[in-house]
Amino acid sequence: MKKRMATVSVAALAALCVRGGIDEALDKGAAYLLSAQSAEGYWSDRQMPALTALPLWALKQWDKAPAESLSKAASYILSTQRDDGGFYVPKPGRGGSGLGNYNTSVCLSALYVSRLAPTDALLRAREYIASSQLTGDDTMAGGFGYDRISRRRYADLSNTGYALDAMRRTESLEELRPGGRRVDVDWNKALGFVDNLMKKDGPDAGGAAYNERTPQAGTSTNASGRVQLRAYGSMTYAAVLSMCHARLDKGDPRVRQSLEYCREHWTLDENPGMGRQGLYYFYDIMARALSASGVDTVGGHDWRAELSAKIVSLQREDGSWCNDNNRFWEADPVLCTSFAMLVLELCR
């Protein structure tokens, strides 16, 4: 009995030490974000409201941020909402959109979590996202691109993942929509888009690619000799998260196959297939996907313990996190710090 009590005490002490390390890292990261906020309330780039939404989201989850800082951030984001309901800054050179779907999806999630936005603004954002989903019968149907208005028909799994996450996260708002009308995406079409990007056989079986046109991680040849775009880590986790939001569980064969890919390619040193490109996005989407799927271990790895330890080890002296590879804007410490804090908050 004494030996058992001692073992329990040691385990409890270890858990407290881990929790203490996470809490300290979060405090330092939050201090960095608060010091980097502009007087107007935004972070990094005033033309990219998503870059303010992510730190707002992280600081709200931290739950110790000054109310004034959160309010200023939310007010700035709300000031970017357009007549069509989207949160973005128009950029004529980009077809007039300014990454409207990406920005709106991230902003909707952050504002919903912050509870600092009027319901009407959030419902209008849901309308914008729902109207951004591609229709039709081709392999792009059901997916989402960066913009609702685009010069070409385009969708990718990253933007689709953000859109589906925002819509599922905020679905309860539809109970508050006047007139009994309900706005939502076509989940079956979305699932079809995701399924089309998943590799069914070959070396990438279970993994998912960014889309069917852009070779982010190069190409491979499947069992039938067909050349296809390579799957990689962050997109596979985006597929898992999207499938979970489409109400598939970890017992579904498609989810099981993707989780098997994650097991076979388990690493926290890189974004599998992409090296250090998009590393902090990889950490974030991994944590959200595994949490949503109810998975506690991946190939025997306690993902919460290992991922939180990795994140803590990468924190810089000033409290920030930053990627030395600038692909996907990750040389911006505000972006990486927000991702890192969101991961630690999930692991905690």
C-alpha positions, 0 to 999 in steps of 0.5 A, spaced: 500 500 500 505 504 501 509 503 495 502 504 491 501 511 495 508 513 493 508 511 486 501 515 485 505 521 489 511 521 484 506 521 478 502 527 481 508 531 482 510 529 475 504 532 472 504 538 477 511 539 474 509 539 467 503 543 468 507 548 472 512 548 465 506 549 461 503 555 465 510 559 465 510 558 458 503 561 457 505 567 461 511 568 458 508 568 451 502 572 453 506 577 456 510 577 449 503 578 445 501 583 449 507 587 448 506 587 441 499 589 440 498 596 437 495 602 440 489 601 435 488 593 437 491 589 431 497 585 431 502 584 425 498 587 419 492 591 419 490 588 412 490 581 415 485 581 421 486 573 422 493 575 424 489 579 430 484 574 431 489 568 433 492 572 438 485 574 441 483 567 441 490 565 444 489 570 450 482 569 451 484 561 452 489 563 457 484 567 461 488 572 464 489 578 459 487 585 461 480 586 458 482 592 455 487 589 450 481 583 448 476 589 447 481 593 443 483 587 438 475 585 438 473 592 436 479 592 430 476 585 427 469 587 427 471 594 424 474 589 418 467 586 417 464 588 410 457 588 407 457 581 405 459 579 412 466 577 411 472 579 415 477 582 411 480 588 407 479 588 400 485 588 395 483 589 388 489 586 386 487 579 389 480 579 385 477 584 390 477 579 396 483 580 400 483 572 403 476 573 405 475 566 407 481 565 410 480 571 414 473 570 416 474 563 418 479 565 423 476 571 425 469 568 426 472 562 431 476 567 435 470 572 436 466 566 438 471 564 443 472 571 446 464 573 447 466 580 445 462 580 438 454 581 437 451 575 435 448 579 428 456 580 426 457 572 427 451 570 424 453 574 418 460 571 418 457 564 417 453 566 411 459 569 408 463 562 409 457 558 407 456 562 401 464 561 399 463 553 399 464 551 391 458 547 388 458 543 382 460 536 380 467 536 379 473 534 385 473 542 387 466 541 389 465 542 397 471 545 398 473 552 400 479 557 397 482 563 400 477 567 397 469 567 395 471 571 389 476 568 385 479 569 378 479 561 378 476 555 381 480 553 387 479 550 393 484 547 398 484 542 404 487 548 409 482 553 407 477 548 408 479 545 414 479 552 417 472 554 414 469 547 417 472 548 424 469 555 424 462 553 422 462 547 426 464 551 432 459 556 432 453 552 429 449 553 436 448 560 433 443 558 428 438 557 434 439 565 435 437 567 427 431 570 426 425 568 422 427 560 423 432 560 417 438 556 418 445 557 414 450 551 414 455 548 409 453 542 405 457 537 409 456 531 405 460 535 399 465 537 404 466 530 406 467 528 398 472 534 397 476 531 403 476 524 401 478 526 394 485 528 397 486 522 401 491 517 398 488 510 398 494 506 397 501 507 395 507 510 400 502 515 402 496 511 404 492 515 409 495 521 408 492 527 405 494 532 400 493 540 400 489 540 393 489 536 386 493 542 383 499 544 387 505 540 389 506 543 396 510 536 398 512 534 391 509 528 387 509 520 388 506 514 384 501 510 386 500 502 386 496 503 379 502 507 376 498 514 376 503 520 378 499 524 384 501 529 389 504 527 395 501 527 402 504 531 408 503 531 415 499 538 416 494 536 411 493 529 414 491 532 420 487 537 417 483 531 414 482 528 420 479 534 423 475 535 417 472 528 418 471 529 425 467 535 424 463 532 419 461 527 424 465 521 423 469 518 429 475 514 430 472 508 428 470 510 421 475 506 416 477 513 413 479 516 420 483 510 422 487 510 415 489 517 416 491 516 424 495 510 421 499 515 417 500 519 423 502 513 427 507 511 421 510 519 420 510 521 427 515 526 429 515 533 432 521 535 429 518 537 422 512 537 418 512 530 415 513 531 408 515 539 408 520 539 413 520 546 417 515 549 413 508 550 416 511 547 423 507 551 428 501 550 423 502 543 424 503 543 431 496 547 432 492 542 427 495 536 430 493 538 437 486 540 434 485 534 430 487 529 435 483 532 441 477 532 436 478 525 434 478 523 442 485 520 441 490 520 447 496 516 444 499 515 437 503 509 436 504 509 443 506 516 444 502 521 449 501 526 444 499 531 449 505 530 454 510 530 448 507 536 444 507 540 450 514 539 452 516 540 445 513 547 444 516 549 451 523 547 449 522 552 443 520 558 446 525 564 446 528 568 451 523 574 450 517 569 451 515 568 443 516 562 438 518 563 431 520 559 425 526 560 422 523 558 415 518 564 413 513 559 409 506 561 410 508 567 414 511 563 420 517 568 421 512 572 424 513 571 432 506 573 433 503 568 429 507 562 431 506 565 439 499 564 438 499 557 435 504 555 440 499 558 446 493 555 443 497 548 442 499 548 450 492 550 452 489 544 448 494 540 451 493 542 458 
